[in-house]
Amino acid sequence: MSNPSLRNRTNTAAFLVGGGVAVIVLVAAAAIWRLFGAEGGTGFAAGALAALGLAGLFLLVVSLIAFREAGAVLGLIERGAAVADQAAQGDLNIRVLRIGRKDELGRMLNGLNHVLDLTEEFAKDTGAAMKRAGAKEYFRYIPVQGLRGDYRVYAEMINKVLGDMEARDQETQAFEKNVHAMVSQVSSATMGIGRTAQTMASRSESAGGRSITVGEAASTTTQLASAVSESTRQLALAINEIAQQVTQSASVAQNAVNDIGETVERMNGLAESVSQIGVVVQLINDIAAQTNLLALNATIEAARAGEAGKGFAVVANEVKNLANQTARATDDISRQVGAVQDAARAAASGVEGVVATIRTIDGIASAIAGAVQEQEAVTRDISAHIDEVAGKASEVSANVAHLSQSTAQACGGTVRVIWSARTLSKVVEALNAEVNQYVSKVR
């Protein structure tokens, strides 16, 4: 943008200088003509006038040249000022063109153009780098080659910020990936816990149903045992006729009674251990306890019948409130199960002794088989009842075995629940540590 007042003042000054020189020349010429022309020195006056004319012409030419030079300088200054004004408004594309000077003014205007070149290039590089950084692309940095002074300092500062942004973005992406992986692990562990809990609930229901079936079978066994007892009393009337043969086997029978007594005591110990298990875990219900008593009574009655003594045990373990009781009950259950196993082994040993004694009695009974032929009908009836008792006893044993298997599976499910819970806890701890580490880096 031009400055009219400055240009007008410059033009006026040049005009006044040229006009003043012309007036001085004219005044000098008039004075010489008046001085020398009146005295008859026309030739000298003419020469003086010619010299003054040449001098005036020279001064006029010099004035015109100075006027033109002043206009050129003023034009460059005005163009430089206009470029500076537009650059101050944010237009970095404008330049001072056609300078054509190598003096101080030319160096100043060329320096202005160079500053604008550096500023425009710096602004474009910065804008491009920021645009790429906004798109999570950090490959575009500001070139520092050729930059000096504050331009280089600011370029290095911006490049450092871009590097920090790239590192922070990479850390964020890695953190996000780790969090997603951990969340997936947590989800899988949670689903595993849900499936295990559902399976355990189903098996617990199955164990309860089996316990009811065991109770019903034990009740039927008791009734059949009563019938066997009645038939045995009828058989005792016939056995009175062969008292001498029975006396011979009395000692053997006494041994059998002693073995059976020991077996009963051991079974009582087993029942006590089972009842202690029920106290520890609080998961065996009243039906299972009643079933244990009925099964024990049926075993005693079957042993007294003298045909086949089969011991069986009902173990029912219901898992309830695993989340609050598992850790405390596991140790107690392990100790009680060990006691049950020891008692079971002792009972098995006692039963083996009973079996040996019963075999001896069976041999003696074979020797006196002829004496009891008249009681064949009664014996046949006893055999029928005993077969039915054996069938019911087998049914009870099968149900007890299935119940034991369900209990073992429930215990295995408990272990899996504990393992899943521990896995979930470890994953949550790792997630917490990862979050804390990331937060510390961000801060």
Summary of the structure (lengths in Angstrom):
residues: 443
radius of gyration: 61.4
end to end distance: 51.6
largest distance: 210.6
contacts: 1240
relative contact order: 0.08
helix: 87%
strand: 0%
